[in-house]
Amino acid sequence: MSPALSSAREDGKSSAAGAAKADNWVLAALAGVPLIMVLGNSMLIPAFPQIREAMGISPFQVGLLITFFSIPAGLAIPFLGFLSDRIGRKKIMVPALLLYGIGGLISGLSPVLFQNSYAVMLTGRIVQGLAAAGTAPIAMALIGDLYQNQSRNKALGVLESTNGLGKVISPILGSLLVLLIWWSLFFVYAALAVPVALAIAFLVKEKPISPGQANKSFSAYFSGVSELFQKKAATLLIAFFGGMLALFTLFGVLSYLSDALEATYGLQGVRKGLVLAIPVLASASTALGTGFFLQKRPQYLKTTLLTGLGLFSTALVLSALFKTIPAVLALLAVLGLGTGLTLPSLNTIVTSSASEEKRGAITAFYGGVRFIGVALGPPVFSLLEKGGPWALYGPWAVAGAATLVLAWFFLKTPKSQATGAAG
């Protein structure tokens, strides 16, 4: 081999290694987005007693700190998805992350400068909720833009796993911050959001927006989504319902067990927290593994989804039958495993079902539906608790099994994922 050819090959290897390293930094920056959004609600919950006492408000009023975050987020997601298609993902995500931090500062300043003003704190939460709509759902669309085929599976798995990691660490982080001073946690939002915003601003390189996208009207945006649903109704409806069901059930179960582990099994404090972490850890780690697996074996996307739904429904049925501590631990792990197989598969199906100009819209609606699932799970499970274990777990086991059957017969895997072709 000639020295020139050898040098060229070495340069090529070095260039490829540099590109891979840069790609990892981009993925790390994007993975920070769902992590931060998850902290929005979960980190506050351990501080509720201190907030109530310090501000002299009722349990209902402290609960509105979650509601006033979630409702603006759910309503704003489709509109920010439209803007991200029209002007670019980064132009939405970076300001949204900075605004998210500002919202945290507004709420944190309520006890510091405004004599524990409840109105000021709620205002900060509204600002945060609006900003949150421009974070994780847009990041998912951007992943769809930047990565193709198997790499997209891996990247979406990383996003799902950091989402799960956020769910694990946020109650722990909130509990630790409360030991310092209860309002300190509001300032953490800004401390985390600003570095991630800067990383995305400087590391992520977007494709230029086409003239057709830049001039798209709002009506055309929604008609495009409607067109997509007409063409791929079965696939998208199954994916949307499956994503909502998985998160609805996971958060509903966690909410129910938070009380039941103390009342029924006498588990409190750190021990209870460790038990509650089992399904989320199982889900997060499985989601990451699922992303890597589908990167190498995209043809198994549908099989992975069906397996996840099967484990999900089985865990719920067995949860209605077995009540011992070992059984609870094992079934929580199976539920998390099923969720971790299901969600990355659905994420890939949704993002791969749309062209680039429609991807922001469809992932925005998908993100909104998932948000609804998280919001509805805890109150619905609390209402069903009095009906016994079958009323609590049975309906969602049936819904999971029905989704599995529908997916088996009607779900069409996007061609780019089934074959590895570009698209």
MIGUZA-423132 format. One line per field, with one value per residue (C-alpha): residue number from 1; residue in three letters; x, y, z. Coordinates in Angstrom, 2 decimals. Each point is the difference from the previous one (the first is absolute). Layout:
REM residues N
seq = (NUM;...)
type = (ALA;...)
px = (X;...)
py = (Y;...)
pz = (Z;...)
***
This chain:
REM residues 423
seq = (1;2;3;4;5;6;7;8;9;10;11;12;13;14;15;16;17;18;19;20;21;22;23;24;25;26;27;28;29;30;31;32;33;34;35;36;37;38;39;40;41;42;43;44;45;46;47;48;49;50;51;52;53;54;55;56;57;58;59;60;61;62;63;64;65;66;67;68;69;70;71;72;73;74;75;76;77;78;79;80;81;82;83;84;85;86;87;88;89;90;91;92;93;94;95;96;97;98;99;100;101;102;103;104;105;106;107;108;109;110;111;112;113;114;115;116;117;118;119;120;121;122;123;124;125;126;127;128;129;130;131;132;133;134;135;136;137;138;139;140;141;142;143;144;145;146;147;148;149;150;151;152;153;154;155;156;157;158;159;160;161;162;163;164;165;166;167;168;169;170;171;172;173;174;175;176;177;178;179;180;181;182;183;184;185;186;187;188;189;190;191;192;193;194;195;196;197;198;199;200;201;202;203;204;205;206;207;208;209;210;211;212;213;214;215;216;217;218;219;220;221;222;223;224;225;226;227;228;229;230;231;232;233;234;235;236;237;238;239;240;241;242;243;244;245;246;247;248;249;250;251;252;253;254;255;256;257;258;259;260;261;262;263;264;265;266;267;268;269;270;271;272;273;274;275;276;277;278;279;280;281;282;283;284;285;286;287;288;289;290;291;292;293;294;295;296;297;298;299;300;301;302;303;304;305;306;307;308;309;310;311;312;313;314;315;316;317;318;319;320;321;322;323;324;325;326;327;328;329;330;331;332;333;334;335;336;337;338;339;340;341;342;343;344;345;346;347;348;349;350;351;352;353;354;355;356;357;358;359;360;361;362;363;364;365;366;367;368;369;370;371;372;373;374;375;376;377;378;379;380;381;382;383;384;385;386;387;388;389;390;391;392;393;394;395;396;397;398;399;400;401;402;403;404;405;406;407;408;409;410;411;412;413;414;415;416;417;418;419;420;421;422;423)
type = (MET;SER;PRO;ALA;LEU;SER;SER;ALA;ARG;GLU;ASP;GLY;LYS;SER;SER;ALA;ALA;GLY;ALA;ALA;LYS;ALA;ASP;ASN;TRP;VAL;LEU;ALA;ALA;LEU;ALA;GLY;VAL;PRO;LEU;ILE;MET;VAL;LEU;GLY;ASN;SER;MET;LEU;ILE;PRO;ALA;PHE;PRO;GLN;ILE;ARG;GLU;ALA;MET;GLY;ILE;SER;PRO;PHE;GLN;VAL;GLY;LEU;LEU;ILE;THR;PHE;PHE;SER;ILE;PRO;ALA;GLY;LEU;ALA;ILE;PRO;PHE;LEU;GLY;PHE;LEU;SER;ASP;ARG;ILE;GLY;ARG;LYS;LYS;ILE;MET;VAL;PRO;ALA;LEU;LEU;LEU;TYR;GLY;ILE;GLY;GLY;LEU;ILE;SER;GLY;LEU;SER;PRO;VAL;LEU;PHE;GLN;ASN;SER;TYR;ALA;VAL;MET;LEU;THR;GLY;ARG;ILE;VAL;GLN;GLY;LEU;ALA;ALA;ALA;GLY;THR;ALA;PRO;ILE;ALA;MET;ALA;LEU;ILE;GLY;ASP;LEU;TYR;GLN;ASN;GLN;SER;ARG;ASN;LYS;ALA;LEU;GLY;VAL;LEU;GLU;SER;THR;ASN;GLY;LEU;GLY;LYS;VAL;ILE;SER;PRO;ILE;LEU;GLY;SER;LEU;LEU;VAL;LEU;LEU;ILE;TRP;TRP;SER;LEU;PHE;PHE;VAL;TYR;ALA;ALA;LEU;ALA;VAL;PRO;VAL;ALA;LEU;ALA;ILE;ALA;PHE;LEU;VAL;LYS;GLU;LYS;PRO;ILE;SER;PRO;GLY;GLN;ALA;ASN;LYS;SER;PHE;SER;ALA;TYR;PHE;SER;GLY;VAL;SER;GLU;LEU;PHE;GLN;LYS;LYS;ALA;ALA;THR;LEU;LEU;ILE;ALA;PHE;PHE;GLY;GLY;MET;LEU;ALA;LEU;PHE;THR;LEU;PHE;GLY;VAL;LEU;SER;TYR;LEU;SER;ASP;ALA;LEU;GLU;ALA;THR;TYR;GLY;LEU;GLN;GLY;VAL;ARG;LYS;GLY;LEU;VAL;LEU;ALA;ILE;PRO;VAL;LEU;ALA;SER;ALA;SER;THR;ALA;LEU;GLY;THR;GLY;PHE;PHE;LEU;GLN;LYS;ARG;PRO;GLN;TYR;LEU;LYS;THR;THR;LEU;LEU;THR;GLY;LEU;GLY;LEU;PHE;SER;THR;ALA;LEU;VAL;LEU;SER;ALA;LEU;PHE;LYS;THR;ILE;PRO;ALA;VAL;LEU;ALA;LEU;LEU;ALA;VAL;LEU;GLY;LEU;GLY;THR;GLY;LEU;THR;LEU;PRO;SER;LEU;ASN;THR;ILE;VAL;THR;SER;SER;ALA;SER;GLU;GLU;LYS;ARG;GLY;ALA;ILE;THR;ALA;PHE;TYR;GLY;GLY;VAL;ARG;PHE;ILE;GLY;VAL;ALA;LEU;GLY;PRO;PRO;VAL;PHE;SER;LEU;LEU;GLU;LYS;GLY;GLY;PRO;TRP;ALA;LEU;TYR;GLY;PRO;TRP;ALA;VAL;ALA;GLY;ALA;ALA;THR;LEU;VAL;LEU;ALA;TRP;PHE;PHE;LEU;LYS;THR;PRO;LYS;SER;GLN;ALA;THR;GLY;ALA;ALA;GLY)
px = (0.00;1.33;0.75;-2.50;-2.81;0.83;-0.04;-3.35;-1.54;1.34;-1.39;-3.36;-0.04;0.95;-2.73;-2.62;1.06;-0.24;-3.48;-1.16;1.33;-1.77;-3.17;0.17;0.24;-3.06;-1.96;1.10;-1.25;-3.36;-0.32;0.17;-3.28;-2.46;1.99;-0.67;-3.67;-0.67;1.35;-2.74;-2.61;1.67;2.60;-2.70;-2.04;2.31;-0.12;-3.81;-0.28;2.63;-1.61;-3.43;1.34;2.24;-2.59;-3.08;-1.92;-2.28;0.86;-2.19;1.93;3.38;-1.28;-0.72;3.75;-0.03;-3.22;1.15;3.15;-1.66;-2.97;1.99;2.55;-2.61;-1.79;3.16;1.71;-1.79;0.51;3.70;0.27;-1.40;2.52;2.86;-0.94;-0.18;3.01;2.17;0.27;2.87;-1.77;-2.75;2.01;2.73;-2.35;-2.39;2.74;1.06;-3.65;-0.39;2.84;-1.49;-3.32;1.81;1.65;-3.37;-1.46;3.13;-0.11;-3.53;1.20;3.21;-1.30;-3.80;-0.97;-1.01;-2.35;-1.98;-0.95;3.65;0.85;-2.88;1.11;3.44;-1.53;-2.10;3.12;1.80;-2.88;-0.14;3.76;-0.07;-2.17;2.97;2.48;-0.34;-2.55;2.11;3.14;-1.68;-0.78;3.57;1.30;-2.16;1.56;3.63;0.10;-1.04;-1.05;1.81;1.74;-3.41;-1.05;3.09;-0.44;-3.69;0.86;2.50;-2.69;-2.46;2.58;0.95;-3.70;-0.21;3.18;-1.58;-3.02;2.32;2.24;-2.54;-1.72;3.38;1.41;-3.14;0.27;3.64;-0.64;-2.85;2.50;1.95;-2.92;-3.29;0.05;3.54;-1.32;-1.58;3.45;1.29;-2.19;1.99;3.32;-0.73;-1.88;2.57;2.96;-2.18;-1.34;3.55;1.13;-2.84;0.61;3.69;0.18;-3.12;0.07;-3.40;-0.80;-1.22;-3.76;-1.43;-2.06;-3.07;0.35;0.80;-3.12;-2.37;-3.20;-1.52;-2.96;2.38;1.91;-3.06;-1.33;3.37;-0.43;-3.56;1.26;2.62;-2.62;-2.21;2.84;1.36;-2.97;0.40;3.74;-0.17;-3.10;1.57;3.25;-1.73;-2.26;2.83;2.25;-2.76;-1.00;3.55;0.68;-3.52;0.38;3.59;-0.73;-3.33;1.64;2.79;-2.51;-2.12;2.99;1.37;-2.83;-0.53;3.61;-0.35;-3.55;0.19;3.65;1.35;2.73;1.01;2.74;2.97;-1.31;-3.23;1.91;2.19;-3.06;-1.63;3.23;-0.10;-2.42;1.54;3.54;-1.12;-1.76;2.91;2.68;-2.16;-0.79;3.70;0.67;-2.98;1.38;3.38;-1.67;-2.28;2.97;1.54;-3.24;-2.63;-2.03;-0.95;-1.76;-3.51;1.07;1.56;-3.19;-2.21;2.29;-0.11;-3.80;-0.22;2.23;-1.92;-3.39;1.35;1.51;-3.32;-2.02;2.44;-0.01;-3.70;0.76;3.19;0.56;3.19;3.03;2.12;-2.87;-0.44;3.72;0.08;-3.17;1.17;3.16;-2.03;-2.26;3.07;1.52;-3.17;-0.17;3.67;-0.55;-3.21;0.80;3.19;-1.74;-2.99;2.26;1.80;-3.27;-1.38;3.13;0.59;-3.59;0.33;2.15;2.23;-2.50;-2.71;2.14;-0.15;-3.78;-0.52;2.51;-1.57;-3.41;1.58;1.77;-3.28;-1.76;2.78;-0.30;-3.72;0.81;2.39;-2.52;-2.99;1.70;0.21;-3.57;-1.63;1.86;-0.99;-3.67;0.24;1.87;-3.24;-1.16;2.73;2.98;-1.91;-1.63;3.42;2.02;-2.51;-1.13;3.54;1.07;-2.92;0.90;3.61;-1.07;-2.40;2.79;2.23;-2.63;-0.64;3.73;0.43;-2.61;0.00;3.32;2.16;3.66;1.48;1.94;3.23;-0.08;-1.12;2.67;2.71;-0.54;0.37;-3.10)
py = (0.00;3.37;2.55;2.41;-2.58;-1.01;3.65;0.58;-2.97;1.19;3.47;-1.57;-1.98;3.09;2.02;-2.70;-0.22;3.78;-0.01;-2.76;1.92;3.17;-2.02;-1.31;3.55;1.00;-2.98;0.78;3.59;-1.14;-2.68;2.71;1.48;-2.75;-0.35;3.64;-0.13;-3.00;1.94;2.58;-1.85;-2.95;2.01;2.12;-2.84;-0.77;3.70;0.27;-0.15;2.72;2.19;-0.32;0.87;2.87;1.65;-0.78;-1.57;-3.01;-3.43;0.89;3.21;-1.70;-2.56;2.83;0.53;-3.21;0.82;3.50;-1.55;-2.88;1.71;2.79;-2.59;-2.29;2.85;1.62;-3.13;-0.13;3.73;-0.11;-3.10;2.07;2.77;-2.51;-1.29;3.53;1.73;-2.88;-2.16;1.87;3.35;-1.47;-2.23;2.41;2.87;-2.54;-1.40;3.49;0.93;-3.23;1.12;3.50;-1.52;-1.87;3.22;1.79;-2.72;-0.07;3.75;-0.22;-0.87;2.04;3.36;-0.15;-1.16;-3.52;1.25;-2.96;1.96;0.63;-3.66;-1.09;2.51;-1.57;-3.44;1.18;1.41;-3.30;-2.03;2.08;-0.34;-3.74;-0.42;1.10;-2.44;-3.81;-0.36;2.26;-1.92;-3.20;1.62;1.27;-3.51;-1.14;2.70;-0.62;-3.81;-2.59;-3.65;-2.00;3.04;1.57;-3.03;0.37;3.75;-0.29;-2.74;2.36;2.70;-2.43;-1.25;3.51;0.72;-3.01;1.00;3.37;-1.74;-1.98;2.79;2.84;-1.13;-0.74;3.37;1.77;-1.73;1.00;3.62;0.28;-0.86;3.12;2.42;-0.75;2.75;-0.83;-2.62;2.69;1.42;-3.41;0.23;2.98;-1.54;-3.03;1.62;2.67;-2.36;-2.32;2.97;1.18;-3.49;-0.34;3.51;-0.68;-3.75;-0.87;0.75;-0.01;-0.41;3.21;0.50;-0.41;2.87;-2.24;-0.57;3.63;1.25;-2.65;1.36;-1.17;-1.55;-1.82;-1.27;-1.62;-1.21;-1.71;-1.83;-0.91;-1.33;-2.08;-1.48;-0.85;-1.82;-1.74;0.08;-3.47;0.32;3.45;-0.64;-3.17;1.85;2.97;-2.14;-2.36;2.88;1.59;-3.35;-0.93;3.28;0.26;-3.43;0.42;3.28;-1.27;-3.08;2.06;2.44;-2.80;-1.89;3.13;-0.31;-3.77;-0.88;1.86;-1.01;-3.65;-0.96;2.52;1.21;3.61;2.46;-1.25;-3.58;1.14;2.23;-2.89;-2.15;2.78;0.43;-3.60;0.42;3.30;-1.37;-3.10;2.16;2.42;-2.69;-2.10;3.04;0.66;-3.63;-0.06;2.99;-1.71;-3.29;1.62;1.88;-3.35;-1.91;2.46;-2.86;-1.03;3.30;-1.48;-3.11;2.17;2.03;-3.09;-1.54;3.20;0.18;-3.68;0.48;3.17;-1.77;-3.11;2.05;1.74;-3.23;-1.61;3.17;-0.60;-3.56;0.16;2.39;-1.15;2.27;-2.27;-0.13;3.78;0.50;-2.50;1.31;3.60;-1.04;-1.80;3.04;2.22;-2.48;0.00;3.79;0.26;-2.24;1.73;3.72;0.15;-2.17;2.35;3.07;-1.41;-0.89;3.53;1.87;-2.32;0.23;3.66;1.91;2.74;2.77;-1.80;-1.57;2.94;0.02;-3.71;-0.28;3.07;-1.65;-3.25;1.86;1.64;-3.35;-1.46;3.04;-0.72;-3.57;1.13;2.56;-2.38;-3.08;0.97;1.40;-2.87;-2.64;1.75;-0.20;-3.68;-1.02;-0.59;-2.54;-2.46;-1.38;-1.10;3.41;1.56;-2.13;-1.89;2.74;0.94;-3.62;-0.42;3.27;-1.15;-3.38;1.69;2.32;-3.04;-1.73;3.15;0.52;-3.61;0.30;3.66;1.63;0.68;0.50;2.98;-1.34;1.72;-1.87;-3.34;-0.17;2.38;2.10;3.71;1.90)
pz = (0.00;-0.97;2.72;-1.59;0.05;3.57;1.07;-1.73;1.82;3.32;-0.67;-0.86;3.24;1.99;-1.71;0.69;3.64;0.34;-1.57;2.37;3.00;-1.13;-0.58;3.57;1.36;-2.05;1.31;3.58;-0.36;-1.38;2.68;2.66;-1.28;1.13;3.22;0.87;-1.00;2.24;2.98;-0.56;2.04;1.70;1.90;1.66;1.49;2.97;0.96;0.12;3.83;0.42;-2.69;1.64;3.42;-1.10;-2.26;2.06;-2.88;-0.29;-1.47;-2.99;-0.60;0.18;-2.50;-2.41;-0.28;-2.06;-1.87;-1.00;-1.45;-1.85;-1.64;-1.75;-1.12;-1.51;-1.78;-1.38;-1.36;-3.41;-0.63;0.80;-2.16;-2.89;0.62;0.18;-3.45;-1.37;1.54;1.27;3.11;1.68;-0.26;2.17;2.34;1.09;1.02;1.55;2.22;1.09;0.68;1.98;2.26;0.30;1.07;2.76;1.13;0.13;2.23;2.14;0.55;1.44;3.53;-0.36;-1.28;-0.09;3.51;-1.04;-2.72;-1.29;-3.14;-0.87;0.51;-2.25;-2.64;-0.03;-0.42;-2.95;-1.65;0.59;-1.43;-3.17;-0.38;0.65;-3.11;-2.10;1.49;-0.06;-2.85;-2.24;0.99;-1.18;-3.36;-0.27;0.64;-2.91;-2.18;0.94;0.15;-2.55;0.17;2.71;1.49;0.60;2.08;2.18;0.43;0.90;2.50;1.64;0.24;1.56;2.50;1.14;0.36;2.30;1.83;0.72;1.51;2.27;1.24;0.23;3.23;1.55;-1.08;1.25;3.38;0.36;-0.97;2.52;2.73;-1.03;-0.44;-1.72;-2.64;-1.16;-2.41;-2.22;-0.72;-1.09;-3.10;-1.26;1.05;-2.21;-2.88;-0.92;-0.69;-2.08;-2.00;-0.72;-0.98;-2.52;-1.34;-0.72;-0.68;-1.99;-3.73;-1.69;-3.67;-1.67;-0.05;-3.48;-1.47;0.07;3.73;0.80;-1.78;1.29;1.52;3.26;-1.84;-2.36;3.02;1.55;-3.34;-0.49;3.30;-0.98;-3.32;1.77;2.32;-2.97;-1.72;3.10;2.35;1.48;0.62;1.55;2.12;1.40;0.71;1.63;2.16;0.93;1.10;2.07;1.56;1.00;1.81;1.42;1.59;1.16;1.80;1.30;1.52;1.57;1.47;1.46;1.39;1.65;2.55;-0.13;0.81;3.29;0.89;-1.07;0.30;2.50;-2.35;0.55;-0.84;-2.00;-0.15;-1.60;-2.39;-1.11;-0.72;-2.00;-1.98;-1.25;-2.95;-1.07;0.11;-1.88;-2.58;-0.46;-0.32;-2.32;-2.15;-0.46;-0.87;-2.36;-1.88;-0.50;-0.98;-2.59;-1.38;-0.98;-0.66;-1.33;-1.47;3.57;0.78;-0.05;1.90;2.71;0.32;0.24;2.61;2.05;-0.10;0.96;3.05;0.91;0.04;1.72;2.83;0.61;0.07;2.44;2.14;0.65;1.17;2.07;2.90;1.75;0.08;-2.26;-2.50;0.06;-0.64;-2.85;-1.66;0.22;-1.82;-2.70;-0.41;-0.44;-2.44;-2.09;-0.01;-0.93;-3.03;-1.04;0.12;-2.14;-2.60;-0.11;-0.10;-3.03;-1.74;0.49;-1.09;-2.97;-1.21;-0.97;-2.45;1.38;-0.70;1.97;2.70;2.40;-0.15;0.53;2.84;1.62;0.06;1.18;2.80;1.02;0.16;2.15;2.27;0.42;0.99;2.74;1.27;0.13;1.47;3.71;0.43;-1.92;2.02;3.24;-1.04;-0.94;3.15;1.96;-2.59;0.88;-1.93;-3.09;-0.40;0.49;-2.41;-2.16;-2.41;-0.95;-0.42;-2.43;-1.76;-0.35;-1.38;-2.44;-1.16;-0.52;-2.16;-2.03;-0.48;-1.10;-2.74;-1.03;0.90;-3.02;0.79;-1.91;-2.98;1.04;3.31;-1.36;-2.70;1.11;-3.10;0.04;0.86)
***
